[in-house]
Amino acid sequence: MEEARNRKGYVPVLVGKREEDMEKIWVTIIEAIQHLTVVELLEKSTNEYGHQKGLLKIKHDADKFKAILDSKSNKRS
């Protein structure tokens, strides 16, 4: 999804179980807020890191996070 950085509506999110393993994943804001699991992960992130400036960080397995986003986009197809 590196090409997403040039498109409007995409934001980078750092996702990983540990700080040193975090991966940058580009997501659309609409895609993220429409998925309850992503919203719950964002709330957990706010509790852990506070309100963040810059890149959002979410402590979660990056592959599982991508699968969550993929499942949402596949349901729209």
Buried (B, 14 or more C-beta within 10 A) or exposed (E): BEEBEEEEEBBBBBBBEEEEEBEBBBBBEEBBEEBEBBEEBBEEBEEEEEEEEEEBBBBBBBEEBBEBBEEBEEEEE
